[in-house]
Amino acid sequence: SIDGLFRKKIRNSHVPLWNYTLIRYQVFIVYFIAGLKKTEWDWVAGYSMDSLGDHWVFLPFR
């Protein structure tokens, strides 16, 4: 980090394991909920992609 470049005292400080565990849990929850949402009928039938495809943001990709 930038702080580590300027302060040698904190350069080799360790991050506790629970911080990594918390980030992994949060990423898992996001991907799990997104996967569950894709099993709903509107996604399976293609309604979500059809309605998103009509949005002006995606016009250059047509």
Buried (B, 14 or more C-beta within 10 A) or exposed (E): EEEEEEEEEEEEEEEEEEEEEEEEEEEEEEEEEEEEEEEEEEEEEEEBEEEEEEEEEEEEEE
